[in-house]
């Protein structure tokens, strides 16, 4: 997919422009978007709940309503972006991407990239790490 934000295709979105994506996040993404990313990552729902900081009971309510709140949608897009960047790093190899995202890394205080990315600051550091790896810069 082309556009400014191709990683949103992992969520099943066809909106790639920043303004459109901003609007979709503000409206709240569909619960199905979360399910699509969960399947890409091959993680249990309980793990996705932890990563997105959405308690299981709240997640069950979102499933019933078929929609996430804006702040939850924003966190989902943040994770999608990292998965997309990691997929590029591993040249589309989903197995290698999943493995890297779920393996503790010394450059991330021994945490996995997914766990480190539960905050905006942490997500930016994971993005920086991916950038260093892409360019062969020593860690």
DSSP file (Angstrom, degrees, kcal/mol; ACC not computed):
  #  RESIDUE AA STRUCTURE BP1 BP2  ACC     N-H-->O    O-->H-N    N-H-->O    O-->H-N    TCO  KAPPA ALPHA  PHI   PSI    X-CA   Y-CA   Z-CA
    1    1 A X              0   0    0      0, 0.0     2,-0.2     0, 0.0     5,-0.1   0.000 360.0 360.0 360.0 147.3    0.0    0.0    0.0
    2    2 A X        +     0   0    0      3,-0.1     2,-0.2     4,-0.1     3,-0.2  -0.652 360.0  71.2-104.5 162.6    1.1    3.5   -0.7
    3    3 A X  S    S-     0   0    0     -2,-0.2     3,-0.5     1,-0.1    14,-0.1  -0.716  90.7 -58.7 127.3-175.1    0.7    6.6    1.4
    4    4 A X  S    S+     0   0    0     12,-0.5     2,-0.2     1,-0.2    13,-0.2   0.791 127.8  30.6 -74.7 -28.6    2.0    8.2    4.5
    5    5 A X    >   +     0   0    0     11,-1.3     3,-1.7    -3,-0.2    -1,-0.2  -0.544  61.7 160.9-133.0  67.6    1.0    5.4    6.8
    6    6 A X  G >   +     0   0    0     -3,-0.5     3,-2.0     1,-0.3     4,-0.2   0.761  67.5  75.4 -63.3 -23.8    1.1    2.1    5.0
    7    7 A X  G >  S+     0   0    0      1,-0.3     3,-1.9     2,-0.2    -1,-0.3   0.701  76.3  77.0 -62.2 -19.4    1.3    0.1    8.3
    8    8 A X  G X >S+     0   0    0     -3,-1.7     5,-1.9     1,-0.3     3,-1.6   0.693  75.6  76.7 -67.3 -14.6   -2.4    0.8    8.9
    9    9 A X  G X 5S+     0   0    0     -3,-2.0     3,-1.3     1,-0.3    -1,-0.3   0.791  82.7  67.2 -62.8 -24.4   -3.2   -1.9    6.4
   10   10 A X  G < 5S+     0   0    0     -3,-1.9    -1,-0.3     1,-0.3    30,-0.2   0.739 101.1  48.3 -64.1 -21.8   -2.3   -4.3    9.3
   11   11 A X  G < 5S-     0   0    0     -3,-1.6    -1,-0.3    -4,-0.3    -2,-0.2   0.399 123.5-106.6 -96.3  -0.1   -5.4   -3.0   11.0
   12   12 A X  T < 5S+     0   0    0     -3,-1.3    -3,-0.2     1,-0.3     2,-0.2   0.600  74.8 140.3  84.4  11.0   -7.5   -3.5    7.9
   13   13 A X      < -     0   0    0     -5,-1.9    -1,-0.3     1,-0.1    -2,-0.1  -0.561  42.8-164.6 -87.7 153.0   -7.7    0.3    7.2
   14   14 A X        +     0   0    0     -2,-0.2     2,-0.7    -3,-0.1    -1,-0.1   0.122  61.2 106.4-116.9  16.8   -7.5    1.8    3.7
   15   15 A X        +     0   0    0      1,-0.1    -7,-0.1    -7,-0.1    -2,-0.1  -0.876  33.4 161.1-100.3 113.6   -6.8    5.3    5.1
   16   16 A X        +     0   0    0     -2,-0.7   -11,-1.3   -12,-0.1   -12,-0.5   0.555  41.6  94.4-114.2  -9.0   -3.2    6.2    4.6
   17   17 A X  S  > S-     0   0    0    -13,-0.2     4,-2.7   -14,-0.1     5,-0.2  -0.564  75.3-125.5 -84.8 149.9   -3.1   10.0    4.9
   18   18 A X  H  > S+     0   0    0      1,-0.2     4,-3.0    -2,-0.2     5,-0.2   0.920 108.5  48.8 -60.1 -47.8   -2.4   11.7    8.2
   19   19 A X  H  > S+     0   0    0      1,-0.2     4,-2.1     2,-0.2    -1,-0.2   0.911 114.4  46.2 -62.0 -42.0   -5.5   13.8    8.4
   20   20 A X  H  > S+     0   0    0      2,-0.2     4,-2.4     1,-0.2    -1,-0.2   0.926 114.0  47.8 -65.4 -44.3   -7.7   10.8    7.5
   21   21 A X  H  X S+     0   0    0     -4,-2.7     4,-2.6     2,-0.2     5,-0.2   0.920 110.0  52.8 -63.5 -43.4   -6.0    8.6   10.0
   22   22 A X  H  X S+     0   0    0     -4,-3.0     4,-2.5     1,-0.2    -1,-0.2   0.924 110.5  48.2 -55.7 -46.1   -6.2   11.3   12.7
   23   23 A X  H  X S+     0   0    0     -4,-2.1     4,-1.9    -5,-0.2    -1,-0.2   0.903 110.7  50.1 -63.2 -42.9   -9.9   11.5   12.1
   24   24 A X  H  X S+     0   0    0     -4,-2.4     4,-1.0     2,-0.2    -1,-0.2   0.903 111.6  48.4 -63.6 -41.3  -10.4    7.7   12.3
   25   25 A X  H >< S+     0   0    0     -4,-2.6     3,-0.6     1,-0.2    48,-0.2   0.920 109.9  52.3 -65.1 -43.1   -8.5    7.5   15.6
   26   26 A X  H 3< S+     0   0    0     -4,-2.5    44,-0.3     1,-0.2    -1,-0.2   0.855 111.3  47.2 -60.5 -35.4  -10.5   10.4   17.0
   27   27 A X  H 3< S-     0   0    0     -4,-1.9    -1,-0.2    -5,-0.2    -2,-0.2   0.682 123.2-107.3 -77.8 -18.3  -13.7    8.5   16.0
   28   28 A X    <<  -     0   0    0     -4,-1.0    42,-0.1    -3,-0.6    41,-0.1   0.464  29.6-105.3  92.0 123.6  -12.4    5.3   17.5
   29   29 A X        -     0   0    0     40,-0.3    39,-3.3    -4,-0.2     2,-0.1  -0.322  42.6 -92.7 -74.9 161.9  -11.2    2.4   15.4
   30   30 A X  B >>  -A   67   0A   0     37,-0.2     4,-0.9     1,-0.1     3,-0.8  -0.366  25.4-121.3 -71.9 153.9  -13.3   -0.7   15.1
   31   31 A X  H 3> S+     0   0    0     35,-1.0     4,-2.0     1,-0.2     3,-0.4   0.841 113.6  66.5 -60.5 -32.6  -12.8   -3.7   17.4
   32   32 A X  H 3> S+     0   0    0     34,-0.3     4,-2.5     1,-0.2    -1,-0.2   0.830  91.9  60.6 -59.5 -33.0  -12.1   -5.7   14.2
   33   33 A X  H <> S+     0   0    0     -3,-0.8     4,-2.0     2,-0.2    -1,-0.2   0.910 105.4  47.8 -60.7 -41.7   -8.9   -3.6   13.7
   34   34 A X  H  X S+     0   0    0     -4,-0.9     4,-2.5    -3,-0.4    -2,-0.2   0.923 111.0  50.9 -63.7 -44.6   -7.6   -4.8   17.1
   35   35 A X  H  X S+     0   0    0     -4,-2.0     4,-2.2     1,-0.2    -2,-0.2   0.886 107.5  53.6 -61.1 -39.4   -8.5   -8.4   16.1
   36   36 A X  H  X S+     0   0    0     -4,-2.5     4,-2.1     1,-0.2    -1,-0.2   0.936 111.4  44.3 -62.6 -45.9   -6.6   -8.1   12.8
   37   37 A X  H  X S+     0   0    0     -4,-2.0     4,-2.6     1,-0.2     5,-0.2   0.885 109.9  56.6 -67.1 -36.6   -3.4   -6.9   14.5
   38   38 A X  H  X>S+     0   0    0     -4,-2.5     5,-1.7     1,-0.2     4,-1.2   0.913 108.9  47.0 -58.7 -42.1   -3.8   -9.6   17.1
   39   39 A X  H  <5S+     0   0    0     -4,-2.2    -1,-0.2     2,-0.2    -2,-0.2   0.890 109.6  52.6 -68.6 -39.1   -3.9  -12.2   14.4
   40   40 A X  H  <5S+     0   0    0     -4,-2.1    -2,-0.2     1,-0.2    -1,-0.2   0.926 116.1  40.4 -60.1 -43.8   -0.8  -10.7   12.6
   41   41 A X  H  <5S-     0   0    0     -4,-2.6    -1,-0.2    -5,-0.1    -2,-0.2   0.665 102.5-137.3 -79.0 -16.0    1.1  -10.8   15.9
   42   42 A X  T  <5 +     0   0    0     -4,-1.2     2,-0.3     1,-0.2    -3,-0.2   0.937  52.8 144.5  56.1  50.5   -0.3  -14.3   16.7
   43   43 A X      < -     0   0    0     -5,-1.7    -1,-0.2     1,-0.0    -2,-0.1  -0.876  54.8-106.1-116.7 149.9   -0.9  -13.3   20.3
   44   44 A X    >>  -     0   0    0     -2,-0.3     4,-1.8     1,-0.1     3,-0.7  -0.378  34.0-112.9 -68.0 155.4   -3.7  -14.2   22.7
   45   45 A X  H 3> S+     0   0    0      1,-0.3     4,-2.6     2,-0.2     5,-0.2   0.845 116.6  61.1 -58.3 -35.0   -6.2  -11.5   23.5
   46   46 A X  H 3> S+     0   0    0      1,-0.2     4,-1.6     2,-0.2    -1,-0.3   0.878 105.3  47.7 -61.1 -37.2   -5.0  -11.3   27.1
   47   47 A X  H <> S+     0   0    0     -3,-0.7     4,-2.5     2,-0.2    -1,-0.2   0.896 111.1  49.7 -70.8 -41.1   -1.5  -10.3   25.8
   48   48 A X  H  X S+     0   0    0     -4,-1.8     4,-2.4     1,-0.2    -2,-0.2   0.895 107.1  56.5 -63.7 -39.2   -2.9   -7.7   23.5
   49   49 A X  H  X>S+     0   0    0     -4,-2.6     5,-2.3     1,-0.2     4,-0.6   0.911 109.5  45.8 -56.9 -44.3   -5.0   -6.4   26.4
   50   50 A X  H ><5S+     0   0    0     -4,-1.6     3,-0.8     3,-0.2    -2,-0.2   0.933 112.4  49.8 -63.8 -47.5   -1.8   -5.9   28.4
   51   51 A X  H 3<5S+     0   0    0     -4,-2.5    -2,-0.2     1,-0.3    -1,-0.2   0.852 117.0  40.0 -63.4 -36.0    0.1   -4.3   25.5
   52   52 A X  H 3<5S-     0   0    0     -4,-2.4    -1,-0.3    -5,-0.2    -2,-0.2   0.475 106.9-125.9 -92.1  -2.8   -2.7   -1.8   24.8
   53   53 A X  T <<5 +     0   0    0     -3,-0.8     2,-0.5    -4,-0.6    -3,-0.2   0.915  63.0 139.5  56.3  45.8   -3.4   -1.2   28.5
   54   54 A X      < -     0   0    0     -5,-2.3    -1,-0.2    -6,-0.2    -2,-0.1  -0.968  54.8-124.9-117.7 111.5   -7.1   -2.1   28.1
   55   55 A X     >  -     0   0    0     -2,-0.5     4,-2.7     1,-0.1     3,-0.3  -0.204  23.6-113.8 -55.4 146.6   -8.4   -4.2   31.0
   56   56 A X  H  > S+     0   0    0      1,-0.2     4,-2.1     2,-0.2     5,-0.1   0.855 116.0  50.4 -52.5 -41.4  -10.0   -7.5   29.9
   57   57 A X  H  > S+     0   0    0      2,-0.2     4,-1.8     1,-0.2    -1,-0.2   0.897 111.7  48.2 -66.2 -38.6  -13.5   -6.5   31.0
   58   58 A X  H  > S+     0   0    0     -3,-0.3     4,-2.5     2,-0.2    -2,-0.2   0.910 109.9  52.7 -65.3 -41.5  -13.2   -3.2   29.2
   59   59 A X  H  X S+     0   0    0     -4,-2.7     4,-2.2     1,-0.2    -2,-0.2   0.882 106.3  53.3 -62.1 -38.1  -12.0   -5.0   26.1
   60   60 A X  H  X S+     0   0    0     -4,-2.1     4,-1.9    -5,-0.2    -1,-0.2   0.894 109.3  49.0 -63.5 -39.3  -15.1   -7.3   26.3
   61   61 A X  H  X S+     0   0    0     -4,-1.8     4,-2.3     2,-0.2    -2,-0.2   0.903 109.6  51.7 -65.6 -40.5  -17.3   -4.2   26.4
   62   62 A X  H  X>S+     0   0    0     -4,-2.5     4,-1.4     1,-0.2     5,-1.2   0.885 107.2  53.5 -63.7 -37.1  -15.4   -2.7   23.4
   63   63 A X  H  <5S+     0   0    0     -4,-2.2    -1,-0.2     1,-0.2    -2,-0.2   0.926 110.0  47.3 -62.4 -43.2  -16.0   -6.0   21.5
   64   64 A X  H  <5S+     0   0    0     -4,-1.9    -2,-0.2     1,-0.2    -1,-0.2   0.879 116.2  43.4 -64.2 -38.6  -19.7   -5.7   22.2
   65   65 A X  H  <5S-     0   0    0     -4,-2.3    -1,-0.2     2,-0.2    -2,-0.2   0.622 102.1-138.0 -81.2 -13.9  -19.8   -2.1   21.1
   66   66 A X  T  <5S+     0   0    0     -4,-1.4   -35,-1.0    -5,-0.2     2,-0.3   0.692  71.3  89.1  64.3  21.3  -17.6   -3.0   18.1
   67   67 A X  B   < -A   30   0A   0     -5,-1.2   -37,-0.2   -37,-0.3     2,-0.2  -0.997  65.0-141.0-151.5 141.7  -15.5    0.2   18.7
   68   68 A X        -     0   0    0    -39,-3.3     2,-0.1    -2,-0.3   -37,-0.0  -0.633  32.4-107.1 -93.5 158.2  -12.5    1.3   20.6
   69   69 A X     >  -     0   0    0     -2,-0.2     4,-2.6   -41,-0.1   -40,-0.3  -0.434  37.2-103.4 -76.3 161.0  -12.2    4.7   22.3
   70   70 A X  H  > S+     0   0    0    -44,-0.3     4,-2.4     1,-0.2     5,-0.2   0.892 120.7  49.4 -55.0 -44.9   -9.9    7.3   20.8
   71   71 A X  H  > S+     0   0    0      1,-0.2     4,-1.7     2,-0.2    -1,-0.2   0.867 113.2  47.4 -66.6 -33.5   -7.0    6.8   23.3
   72   72 A X  H  > S+     0   0    0     -3,-0.3     4,-2.2     2,-0.2    -1,-0.2   0.883 111.0  52.0 -70.2 -39.2   -7.2    3.0   22.8
   73   73 A X  H  X S+     0   0    0     -4,-2.6     4,-2.5   -48,-0.2    -2,-0.2   0.895 106.8  53.7 -62.6 -40.5   -7.2    3.5   19.0
   74   74 A X  H  X S+     0   0    0     -4,-2.4     4,-2.1     1,-0.2    -1,-0.2   0.910 109.2  47.7 -61.4 -43.2   -4.2    5.7   19.3
   75   75 A X  H  X S+     0   0    0     -4,-1.7     4,-2.1     2,-0.2    -1,-0.2   0.878 110.5  52.8 -66.0 -36.5   -2.3    3.0   21.2
   76   76 A X  H  X S+     0   0    0     -4,-2.2     4,-2.4     1,-0.2    -2,-0.2   0.917 109.4  48.1 -64.3 -43.3   -3.4    0.4   18.6
   77   77 A X  H  X S+     0   0    0     -4,-2.5     4,-2.6     2,-0.2    -2,-0.2   0.885 108.5  55.8 -63.8 -38.5   -2.0    2.5   15.8
   78   78 A X  H  X S+     0   0    0     -4,-2.1     4,-1.7     2,-0.2    -2,-0.2   0.929 110.5  43.9 -59.8 -45.8    1.2    3.0   17.7
   79   79 A X  H  X S+     0   0    0     -4,-2.1     4,-2.5     1,-0.2    -2,-0.2   0.912 111.8  53.9 -65.8 -42.0    1.7   -0.8   18.0
   80   80 A X  H  X S+     0   0    0     -4,-2.4     4,-2.7     1,-0.2    -2,-0.2   0.904 106.0  53.5 -58.6 -41.8    0.7   -1.2   14.3
   81   81 A X  H  X S+     0   0    0     -4,-2.6     4,-2.5     1,-0.2    -1,-0.2   0.918 109.7  47.3 -60.6 -43.9    3.4    1.3   13.3
   82   82 A X  H  X S+     0   0    0     -4,-1.7     4,-2.7     2,-0.2    -1,-0.2   0.900 111.4  50.5 -66.1 -39.9    6.1   -0.6   15.1
   83   83 A X  H  X S+     0   0    0     -4,-2.5     4,-2.5     2,-0.2    -2,-0.2   0.927 111.3  49.6 -62.7 -43.1    5.0   -3.9   13.6
   84   84 A X  H  X S+     0   0    0     -4,-2.7     4,-1.9     2,-0.2    -2,-0.2   0.912 111.9  47.2 -61.7 -43.5    5.1   -2.3   10.2
   85   85 A X  H  X S+     0   0    0     -4,-2.5     4,-2.3     1,-0.2    -1,-0.2   0.906 112.8  49.1 -64.7 -41.3    8.6   -0.9   10.8
   86   86 A X  H  X S+     0   0    0     -4,-2.7     4,-2.4     2,-0.2    -2,-0.2   0.883 107.7  54.9 -66.4 -37.3    9.8   -4.3   12.1
   87   87 A X  H  <>S+     0   0    0     -4,-2.5     5,-3.6     2,-0.2     6,-0.4   0.900 109.2  47.8 -61.1 -40.1    8.2   -6.0    9.0
   88   88 A X  H ><5S+     0   0    0     -4,-1.9     3,-1.7     3,-0.2    -2,-0.2   0.919 109.6  53.1 -64.7 -43.1   10.2   -3.7    6.8
   89   89 A X  H 3<5S+     0   0    0     -4,-2.3    -2,-0.2     1,-0.3    -1,-0.2   0.900 114.3  41.7 -57.6 -42.0   13.4   -4.4    8.8
   90   90 A X  T ><5S-     0   0    0     -4,-2.4     3,-2.1    -5,-0.1    -1,-0.3   0.103 115.8-115.5 -97.2  22.1   12.9   -8.1    8.4
   91   91 A X  T < 5S-     0   0    0     -3,-1.7    -3,-0.2     1,-0.3    -2,-0.1   0.829  74.7 -48.6  51.1  42.1   11.9   -7.7    4.7
   92   92 A X  T 3 <S+     0   0    0     -5,-3.6     2,-1.1     1,-0.2    -1,-0.3   0.479  94.3 144.5  82.8   2.5    8.3   -9.0    5.2
   93   93 A X    <>  -     0   0    0     -3,-2.1     4,-2.3    -6,-0.4    -1,-0.2  -0.642  29.0-170.9 -79.0 101.3    9.3  -12.1    7.2
   94   94 A X  H  > S+     0   0    0     -2,-1.1     4,-2.9     1,-0.2     5,-0.2   0.866  81.7  53.5 -64.3 -38.3    6.4  -12.3    9.6
   95   95 A X  H  > S+     0   0    0      2,-0.2     4,-2.4     1,-0.2    -1,-0.2   0.933 111.7  44.5 -62.4 -46.4    8.0  -15.1   11.7
   96   96 A X  H  > S+     0   0    0      2,-0.2     4,-2.6     1,-0.2    -2,-0.2   0.887 113.6  51.9 -64.8 -38.7   11.2  -13.1   12.2
   97   97 A X  H  X S+     0   0    0     -4,-2.3     4,-2.6     2,-0.2    -2,-0.2   0.947 111.0  46.2 -62.7 -49.3    9.2   -9.9   12.9
   98   98 A X  H  X S+     0   0    0     -4,-2.9     4,-1.3     1,-0.2    -2,-0.2   0.920 113.2  50.7 -59.0 -44.2    7.1  -11.7   15.6
   99   99 A X  H  < S+     0   0    0     -4,-2.4     3,-0.3    -5,-0.2     4,-0.3   0.924 112.0  45.8 -60.7 -45.7   10.3  -13.2   17.1
  100  100 A X  H >< S+     0   0    0     -4,-2.6     3,-1.2     1,-0.2    13,-0.6   0.915 111.5  51.8 -64.8 -43.0   12.1   -9.9   17.3
  101  101 A X  H 3< S+     0   0    0     -4,-2.6    13,-2.0     1,-0.2    14,-0.3   0.740 115.5  41.7 -66.2 -22.7    9.1   -8.1   18.8
  102  102 A X  T 3< S+     0   0    0     -4,-1.3     2,-0.5    -3,-0.3    -1,-0.2   0.240  95.5  92.1-111.9  12.9    8.7  -10.6   21.5
  103  103 A X  S <  S-     0   0    0     -3,-1.2    10,-0.5    -4,-0.3     8,-0.1  -0.921  82.1-110.7-109.5 130.0   12.3  -11.2   22.5
  104  104 A X  E     -B  112   0B   0     -2,-0.5     2,-0.4     8,-0.2     8,-0.3  -0.263  34.6-156.5 -57.0 143.0   14.0   -9.2   25.3
  105  105 A X  E > > -B  111   0B   0      6,-2.3     3,-1.9     3,-0.2     5,-1.8  -0.987  20.1-141.3-130.2 131.2   16.6   -6.7   23.9
  106  106 A X  G > 5S+     0   0    0     -2,-0.4     3,-1.1     1,-0.3    -1,-0.1   0.831 103.4  60.2 -57.9 -35.0   19.5   -5.3   25.8
  107  107 A X  G 3 5S+     0   0    0      1,-0.3    -1,-0.3     2,-0.1    22,-0.0   0.593 104.4  52.6 -71.0  -8.7   19.0   -1.9   24.2
  108  108 A X  G X 5S-     0   0    0     -3,-1.9     3,-1.9     3,-0.2    -1,-0.3  -0.190 128.9 -92.0-118.5  39.3   15.5   -1.8   25.7
  109  109 A X  T < 5S-     0   0    0     -3,-1.1    -3,-0.2     1,-0.3    -2,-0.1   0.810  82.4 -58.6  56.3  32.7   16.5   -2.4   29.3
  110  110 A X  T 3 <S+     0   0    0     -5,-1.8    -1,-0.3     1,-0.3    -4,-0.2   0.557 109.2 125.0  77.7   7.2   16.0   -6.2   28.7
  111  111 A X  E <   -B  105   0B   0     -3,-1.9    -6,-2.3    -6,-0.5    -1,-0.3  -0.555  67.3-102.7 -94.0 162.9   12.4   -5.7   27.7
  112  112 A X  E  >  -B  104   0B   0     -8,-0.3     4,-2.7    -2,-0.2     5,-0.2  -0.515  32.6-114.2 -76.6 153.5   10.8   -6.9   24.5
  113  113 A X  H  > S+     0   0    0    -13,-0.6     4,-1.5   -10,-0.5   -11,-0.1   0.896 117.8  51.6 -54.9 -40.3   10.1   -4.3   21.9
  114  114 A X  H  4 S+     0   0    0    -13,-2.0    -1,-0.2     1,-0.2   -12,-0.1   0.919 112.1  45.1 -64.6 -42.0    6.3   -4.8   22.3
  115  115 A X  H >4 S+     0   0    0    -14,-0.3     3,-1.2     1,-0.2    -2,-0.2   0.891 112.3  51.3 -67.8 -38.6    6.5   -4.3   26.1
  116  116 A X  H >< S+     0   0    0     -4,-2.7     3,-0.7     1,-0.3    -1,-0.2   0.791 102.5  63.0 -68.0 -26.6    8.8   -1.3   25.8
  117  117 A X  T 3<  +     0   0    0     -4,-1.5    -1,-0.3    -5,-0.2     6,-0.2   0.224  67.7 102.4 -86.7  15.3    6.4    0.3   23.4
  118  118 A X  T <  S+     0   0    0     -3,-1.2     2,-0.3     4,-0.1    -1,-0.2   0.574  83.6  48.7 -76.5  -6.0    3.5    0.6   25.8
  119  119 A X  S <> S-     0   0    0     -3,-0.7     4,-2.7     1,-0.1     5,-0.2  -0.887  90.3-117.4-123.4 161.4    4.3    4.3   26.2
  120  120 A X  H  > S+     0   0    0     -2,-0.3     4,-2.2     2,-0.2     5,-0.2   0.907 117.0  50.3 -61.6 -42.3    4.9    6.9   23.6
  121  121 A X  H  > S+     0   0    0      1,-0.2     4,-1.7     2,-0.2    -1,-0.2   0.918 112.6  46.7 -62.4 -44.6    8.5    7.4   24.8
  122  122 A X  H  > S+     0   0    0      2,-0.2     4,-2.2     1,-0.2    -5,-0.2   0.901 109.9  53.1 -64.9 -41.3    9.2    3.7   24.7
  123  123 A X  H  X S+     0   0    0     -4,-2.7     4,-2.4     1,-0.2    -1,-0.2   0.904 107.6  51.6 -61.9 -41.1    7.6    3.3   21.3
  124  124 A X  H  X S+     0   0    0     -4,-2.2     4,-2.4     1,-0.2    -1,-0.2   0.883 108.6  51.4 -63.5 -36.6    9.9    6.1   19.9
  125  125 A X  H  X S+     0   0    0     -4,-1.7     4,-2.5     2,-0.2    -1,-0.2   0.895 108.9  50.1 -67.5 -38.6   12.9    4.3   21.4
  126  126 A X  H  X S+     0   0    0     -4,-2.2     4,-2.5     2,-0.2    -2,-0.2   0.914 110.6  50.5 -64.1 -41.6   11.9    1.1   19.7
  127  127 A X  H  X S+     0   0    0     -4,-2.4     4,-2.4     2,-0.2    -2,-0.2   0.918 110.4  49.6 -60.5 -43.0   11.5    3.0   16.4
  128  128 A X  H  X S+     0   0    0     -4,-2.4     4,-2.4     2,-0.2    -2,-0.2   0.908 110.0  51.1 -61.7 -41.9   15.0    4.5   17.0
  129  129 A X  H  X S+     0   0    0     -4,-2.5     4,-2.5     2,-0.2    -2,-0.2   0.918 109.3  49.9 -62.7 -44.0   16.4    1.0   17.6
  130  130 A X  H  X S+     0   0    0     -4,-2.5     4,-2.7     1,-0.2    -1,-0.2   0.919 110.4  51.4 -60.2 -42.9   14.8   -0.3   14.3
  131  131 A X  H  X S+     0   0    0     -4,-2.4     4,-1.6     2,-0.2    -2,-0.2   0.900 109.8  48.6 -60.8 -42.1   16.3    2.6   12.5
  132  132 A X  H  <>S+     0   0    0     -4,-2.4     5,-2.7     1,-0.2     4,-0.3   0.909 112.4  48.7 -65.0 -41.2   19.8    1.8   13.9
  133  133 A X  H ><5S+     0   0    0     -4,-2.5     3,-1.0     1,-0.2    -2,-0.2   0.901 108.9  53.4 -65.5 -40.1   19.4   -1.8   13.0
  134  134 A X  H 3<5S+     0   0    0     -4,-2.7    -1,-0.2     1,-0.2    -2,-0.2   0.860 114.8  41.0 -61.3 -35.5   18.3   -0.9    9.4
  135  135 A X  T 3<5S-     0   0    0     -4,-1.6    -1,-0.2    -5,-0.2    -2,-0.2   0.313 112.2-116.3 -99.0   8.7   21.4    1.3    9.0
  136  136 A X  T < 5 +     0   0    0     -3,-1.0     2,-0.4    -4,-0.3    -3,-0.2   0.766  56.2 160.6  67.0  25.5   23.8   -1.1   10.6
  137  137 A X      < -     0   0    0     -5,-2.7    -1,-0.2    -6,-0.2    -2,-0.1  -0.681  45.6-109.8 -82.6 129.2   24.6    1.3   13.4
  138  138 A X              0   0    0     -2,-0.4    -1,-0.1     1,-0.1    -5,-0.0  -0.225 360.0 360.0 -58.4 145.6   26.2   -0.5   16.4
  139  139 A X              0   0    0     -3,-0.0    -1,-0.1    -6,-0.0    -2,-0.0   0.434 360.0 360.0 -89.7 360.0   24.0   -0.6   19.5
